[in-house]
Amino acid sequence: MFENNPDDRPLFLATASYDHTIRLWEARTGTCYLSFAYPDMHVNRLEITPDKGKLVAACNPHIRLFDLNSMAPHLPVRTFESHTKNVMAVGFQYTGQMMFSGSEDGTVKIWDLRVRECQREFRSVSPINTVVLHPNQTELISGDQNGNIRVWDLRADLCSCELVPEVGTPIRSLTVMWDGTMVVAANERGTCYVWRSLQGIQTMTEFEPLHKLQAHNGYILKCLLSPGNKYLATASSDKTVKIWNVDNFKLEKVLTGHRRWVWDCDFSRNGEYLVTASSDTTARLWSMRAGKEVMMYQAHRRATVCCTLRHD
């Protein structure tokens, strides 16, 4: 079922659902080894810390941190409270000491994981749907409900650039190439806008339009560039995930099997596998070589809306 690969160390999966539970899985066997209730609110986003030891859940309006290596991994070790509405995005600086978040309250916030308080805040005009950190580690890029893409310079403490590909069309997802040379934004009309970063890893303040891709007829709920900079994955309300070659933006594969909206996706570190989360209650693991499903994760009772992978 799984190809032999020198990177075939244990692969773990975390999923969250509208059934108010978070589940942890051994991805290669499909075994759910931990499930715990998150009763007060559903989870919008899951991320694993760079040291792979902690899990962060972004909710409404707080963020909670779980220690996966503790004797009680289901109990949050820290709660971050400052947002006033749904937290839609969360991520980390590569050292794992800084966390960022974006919310429907229109703010992007910076947190020090060692303390509970928000360290810095950037204000946008409209609700934030997505935030990513540039590989240079000094710029955040946000996309909002009004269709604005903004670059926030962490050194200068200001918005250094603004793009509006389609006025009034919400930006649902952003992704940045691992070497910082490409940025992709996906919107609710099924369109991906692609820019080349003129200064590469040093700065993101200048963009060169590269391509416009009509990827789906429905909403794009997540777009993600793969490790190795080979593929762009787009997950959609049309129940499919499409895999595009980033050299020419030709369609390589269409992953079919989900019966409802596909909300989230995440590549394995080697780019060989993609996990997806859907309103059909399942998460699924796909082989990028074969373009086929290799594992289905069934246990949630309602929509599975977010997922994240980690290697041990």
Salt bridges, closest charged atoms under 4 A:
ASP7 OD1 - ARG9 NH2 3.07
ASP7 OD1 - ARG269 NH2 3.11
ASP8 OD1 - ARG28 NH2 3.39
ASP19 OD2 - HIS300 ND1 3.20
ASP40 OD2 - HIS62 NE2 3.66
ASP40 OD2 - ARG64 NH1 3.11
ASP105 OD2 - HIS83 ND1 3.03
ASP112 OD2 - ARG114 NH2 2.88
GLU121 OE1 - LYS109 NZ 2.19
GLU121 OE2 - ARG123 NE 2.98
ASP144 OD2 - ARG150 NH1 3.04
ASP153 OD1 - ARG155 NE 3.35
ASP157 OD1 - ARG120 NH1 2.80
GLU162 OE1 - ARG150 NE 3.43
GLU166 OE1 - ARG189 NH1 3.20
GLU188 OE2 - ARG172 NH1 3.35
GLU208 OE1 - ARG196 NE 3.45
ASP238 OD2 - HIS216 ND1 2.80
ASP264 OD1 - ARG45 NH1 3.02
ASP264 OD1 - LYS222 NZ 2.76
GLU272 OE1 - ARG289 NE 2.88
ASP280 OD2 - HIS258 ND1 3.00
ASP280 OD2 - ARG284 NH2 3.32
GLU293 OE1 - ARG284 NH1 2.92
